[in-house]
Amino acid sequence: MISRDRTVPFSFLRSSYPWMIVFCGMMFYCYNYFLRVSPSVMHNELADAFHITATQFGTLAALYYYAYTPMQIPAGIIYDRFGVRFVICSACLMAVIGLSIFIMADNYFIAGIGRFAIGLGCAFAYIGTLKLASIWLPPNRFATAACITTAIGMLSGALSQKYLTAVIEMIGYQSALRTALVAGVVLSIIVVLLVRSRPKDQPIAGDGMETTMNLKKLGSALRIIFTNPQMWIIGLIGCLFYLPSSVFLDLWGIPYLKVVYQLTPEQAVSISSSTFYGWIISSPLIGYFSDKIKRRRMPLIVTGTFAAILLSLLFYFPNLFTVSQLNLVFFTVGACCGAHSLCFALGKEANPIQVSGTSVAVTNMLIMAGGAVFQPVVGKLLDLHTSSPIGPNGLPVYTAADYTFALSVIPIGAAIGIILAFFLKETYCKTQAKEEHQQLFASMSGSSVLRPGMEA
């Protein structure tokens, strides 16, 4: 008689359960990406609904970043203090509340409040996922979880644009976003049912006293990081090399492609998605190559140069490429910009190891600040440059020349990033220890202040 091992299914469930928990965090990060890029396919609808100019549209979208960016540093301590399960569920519900306000808004001011609340909730998505990975997965699986999270997040951005483009044409932007509202509520319920802040056999890390100490450590760590000139160079380079995502993909890319290249909404989304796919594929490969040759600066300069050249050709010579060629060109741009993730490694390596977690959080904050600054700047440049007559809806009609002028900040930013890269100190993939900080390190118990991840 053949014996059956009834323990096999239970063993499989036990081994897969940690990944199920981390996957819940990944789904929240995908939800964050959906909400982040959603305005890019709603330019005309939102402009008509709230009767807003390009400057106001850029500011409305950037309100997400106004909340998202500064929360990157305190998010780690909030997770430590209140637990991952409670914070992720609360953050997801905050994003849902913000989305509901945005959907029901009948004026620009209320829509802005909703957009800000969305950013506040989404600020916890990536860090929360990596926090779950650090608790539930073995240490040798942490980097894998981080890469998977980043990849599926960008994939979510690409698919979200395709989905919204098709659905908005059929039922309008408010009805399309209501489906996301339901998805957010369902996701919150799943988090409550499945996610646990730690395994049962893992002791509680600390209490309120430890959180107070972490705040003291955070202040000391930030003093070290913000007085390091290299951190400002690294953050600015990362910000400028990330503009093709935070400015173009997240907001202005689809309107630009529709006007300059005379594409249908479906074609514009398809080409925009090619940039996401190039980014997803290249980022881990460039990271592996950089680790292999033990250099950070050279890959940044080389890929940044190619990106700046391609972006200049795209913006200043739009007739140079056919529609079919645009997919390949934008894919290559995304592949080149994937090197921006090296800035996280540089941020960690340019500071003492005892503040590595906080230095990564600061790097992420500086990089994401690009969306907060340049999304409304592009809108302002559009309004300043346009000389077209007012359209039937009482709003300006932006031409190809207007978009080329306004979005010049992207190739110019890439060029400035290349110049700044020559001022980087090569870390050779090693953390820079500093003797003058030894006394502080002793008080910090030799651990990172925060455990946030790479991007957002």
Buried (B, 14 or more C-beta within 10 A) or exposed (E): EEEEEEEEEEEEEEEEBBBEBBBBBBBBBBBBBBBBBBBBBBBBBBBBBBEBBBBBBBBBBBBBBBBBBBBBBBBBBBBBBEBBBBBBBBBBBBBBBBBBBBBEBEEBEBBBBBBBBBBBBBBBBBBBBBBBBBBBBEEEBBEEBBBBBBBBBBBBBBBBBBBBBBBBEEEBBBEBBBEBBEBBBEBBEBBBEEBBBBEEEEEEEEEEEEBEBBEEBBEBBBEBBEEBEBBBBBBBBBBBBBBBBBBBBBBBBBBBBBBBBEBEBEBBBBBBBBBBBBBBBBBBEBBEBBEEEEBBBEBBBBBBBBBBBBBBBBBEEBEEBEBEEBBEBBBBBBBBBBBBBBBBBBBBBBBBBBBBBBBBBBBBBBBBBBBBBBBBBBBBBBBEBBEEEEEEEEBBEBBEBBBBBBBBBBBBBBBBBBEBBEEBBEBEBEBBEEEEBEEBBEEBEEBBBBBBBBBB
